[in-house]
Amino acid sequence: MKSYDDDWTDGQRAVYDECYLAGADWARDPDTPSADVQHVINLAEADDDAFDDAETDYPPLVDAVTQATGETVTSVPASHHDPGFRGFVDGVRDAVADDVFGL
């Protein structure tokens, strides 16, 4: 289910929405390996404290943020407060059935 931070701007919400759709499309693509989908679900389920202010260069996520922002990025903050990260992982998680991957 889509969820925004209350203090996000309209621009941040738009990035979230675009990344959410990209994540859902990516997860539904039959050519996407199930291990990759599981990796993103693990990111979605992880607590931000586990990331320790890390950035991720996971290609499908970076591509989604690049597409959503129109700017080339090489990494994305691994944080549920980042609209690109959260949009992508929420989209992936919502695109798979609840009984898939131990959800």
Protein Blocks (a to p, Z undefined) as FASTA:
>chain_A
ZZddfkbcfklmmmmmmmmmmmmmmmmpmklcfklmmmmmmmmmpcfklnnopacfbfkl
mmmmmmmnopacfbdcddfkbmklmmmmmmmmmmpcfkgghZZ
